[in-house]
Structures are given as structure tokens and as C-alpha cells.
Amino acid sequence: MTCFIRGEIKKMQNSWLMKELVMGILLLFVTASMVSALYTNPSSFIKPMNQPPNTPSNPSPPNQATDVFINIDLFWTGGDPDGDPVTYDIYLGTTSSPIKVKSNQTTLKYNSGTLMYNTKYYWKIVAWDNHGFSTEGPIWVFTTMEAANFPPNKPSKPFGIINVKINIEYTYISGTVDPNEDHVYYLWDWGDGNNSGWLGPYNSGALCEGKYTWSVKDNYTVKVKAKDIYGKESDWSDTLPITIPYSYNKSVLRFLELLFQQFSNTFPLLRQLSKK
């Protein structure tokens, strides 16, 4: 019985030794394979550290561009060396430290909306990957185009009294609109060789008053024109006729009347006039 038990124990020991031997051989084989693979292709076992996104580059409009349209899209080049997804923060403004206008943009394009004319703009892009790594691009600059300037519209025909007297000041009114909404000046021509000089500036669409006193009895025409703050002048307005009627002394008229009556038969012409 004792011999039997000892035999069984020996068998079990031999079996355990066999298993350990087999496991050792397998472990040695796997280890050798891994060492070989690591030697020939270490990147398959060692994961590289995460790299930040590429530096934003190739701006459009180009850096220092001028005469840029006021309605444009901003473009740039981005990406990530690890192939990670990237989002972009866009900074845009009129100072050298532009403000953030958009976060988490996924495309390489930003619509700036309508910008101001003849204005220098600063912008930059900050790229972010999905691991929280970021790369800030340089500040780029561009200047927008100047606005196309148009002269004010033809002013309205002057409004005011047309039968006037000498040595009394009269007021006339006119106005116009500037297509660019610029401030405007007005020049009144009083028809006797004198003018008002440029009056203003006035807001586009506001009425302008011109004041004048005539000193000589005659017939005149009043007109007005406008110019914007950049010197663009409108056409002259339609003219307003002004009449200053002649008046006669009453004593002189009475004398003529008596003369006509006295000599009406002598001068047929005077007789005809006296009957009228």
C-alpha cells in the first residue's frame, strides 16, 4: 500500500514538473518572439507620446494683404501629426490683441460677416486636439478696401417766398441724401453774383436753411448744391425764381394822371393810356 501511494505521488510530481517545463518553454518562446518584434518594430509595442496639433498656417487673405473685400471668408491650414480630431478657436478684431469670435470650429474656414471699410484687422487661430493639447498660430493682419464714394443726390428745389422786397432777410429751405450716408455741406447761389459759402456739415437727409437779403430790385433765381465730406459735389438744384417788383411814388403817379387828363386831346397816346 505504501509503495502504491509513493508511486502515485511520484507520478503527480513528474506531471507537475512536466507542466512547469512546458510553461517555461512557452514563456521562453513568447519572450524571444517579443524581443525579436521589439527589436525589428519597436513602435508596435511602445505607444508614442501625444503631439499637439500642427501650427495653423497659410492664411487667406495672406498676411499684410490690402484692399480686401469687406465680405470675406477666412481660411487656414491646420491638422494634427497624430491624426487626432482638431477644433479651432478664431480670434478677430481691430487691435493687435484680437478677441475670440468663435470656439470649437471644426472646419478650416470662418465667415467674418460684413467688415468695416478701410480698416486694419488682426486675426489668429488656436488649434486643439481631443487630448487637450493646443497650438497657437501667429497673428496675421489684413486691411479692407476703401468704400466707393458717390456724390450727394441733387438737392430739392428751394422752398420759400418768391415775391420779396429789398432789405428784408428771407429764408429758403432745401435738402438732399448722400448715398454713402456721409455728412454734407450746402452752397446757396442767390442769383445776384453772391453765394452763401459752404454751410454745414449736415446729416444726410437733414434740411438746410439759407438766408439772404437782396438790396437791388430785379428778378433773380435761387439754387443750391451739396457736397460730401470728401469733396464730391452734387448737381445744382432746380431754380426758384425770385421777383422784386418795382414800386412808384404816389405823388409821381398823381402828377402823371393829371398830366394825362390835361393833355389827353393833344397826345392821343396819353389819352389811350388814361382810359386804361
Rosetta blueprint (number, residue, H / E / L):
1 M L
2 T H
3 C H
4 F H
5 I H
6 R H
7 G H
8 E H
9 I H
10 K H
11 K H
12 M H
13 Q H
14 N H
15 S H
16 W H
17 L H
18 M H
19 K H
20 E H
21 L H
22 V H
23 M H
24 G H
25 I H
26 L H
27 L H
28 L H
29 F H
30 V H
31 T H
32 A H
33 S H
34 M H
35 V H
36 S H
37 A H
38 L H
39 Y H
40 T H
41 N L
42 P H
43 S H
44 S H
45 F L
46 I L
47 K L
48 P L
49 M L
50 N L
51 Q L
52 P L
53 P L
54 N L
55 T L
56 P L
57 S E
58 N E
59 P E
60 S E
61 P L
62 P L
63 N L
64 Q L
65 A E
66 T E
67 D E
68 V E
69 F L
70 I L
71 N E
72 I E
73 D E
74 L E
75 F E
76 W E
77 T E
78 G L
79 G L
80 D L
81 P L
82 D L
83 G L
84 D L
85 P L
86 V E
87 T E
88 Y E
89 D E
90 I E
91 Y E
92 L E
93 G E
94 T L
95 T L
96 S L
97 S L
98 P L
99 I E
100 K E
101 V E
102 K E
103 S E
104 N E
105 Q E
106 T L
107 T L
108 L L
109 K E
110 Y E
111 N E
112 S E
113 G E
114 T E
115 L L
116 M L
117 Y L
118 N L
119 T L
120 K E
121 Y E
122 Y E
123 W E
124 K E
125 I E
126 V E
127 A E
128 W E
129 D E
130 N L
131 H L
132 G L
133 F L
134 S E
135 T E
136 E E
137 G L
138 P L
139 I L
140 W E
141 V E
142 F E
143 T E
144 T E
145 M L
146 E L
147 A L
148 A L
149 N L
150 F L
151 P L
152 P L
153 N L
154 K L
155 P L
156 S L
157 K L
158 P L
159 F E
160 G L
161 I L
162 I L
163 N E
164 V L
165 K L
166 I L
167 N L
168 I L
169 E E
170 Y E
171 T E
172 Y E
173 I E
174 S E
175 G E
176 T L
177 V L
178 D L
179 P L
180 N L
181 E L
182 D L
183 H L
184 V E
185 Y E
186 Y E
187 L E
188 W E
189 D E
190 W L
191 G L
192 D L
193 G L
194 N L
195 N E
196 S E
197 G E
198 W E
199 L E
200 G E
201 P E
202 Y E
203 N L
204 S L
205 G L
206 A L
207 L E
208 C E
209 E E
210 G E
211 K E
212 Y E
213 T E
214 W L
215 S L
216 V L
217 K L
218 D L
219 N E
220 Y E
221 T E
222 V E
223 K E
224 V E
225 K E
226 A E
227 K E
228 D E
229 I L
230 Y L
231 G L
232 K L
233 E E
234 S L
235 D L
236 W L
237 S L
238 D L
239 T L
240 L E
241 P E
242 I E
243 T E
244 I L
245 P L
246 Y L
247 S L
248 Y L
249 N L
250 K H
251 S H
252 V H
253 L H
254 R H
255 F H
256 L H
257 E H
258 L H
259 L H
260 F H
261 Q H
262 Q H
263 F L
264 S L
265 N L
266 T L
267 F L
268 P H
269 L H
270 L H
271 R H
272 Q H
273 L H
274 S H
275 K H
276 K L
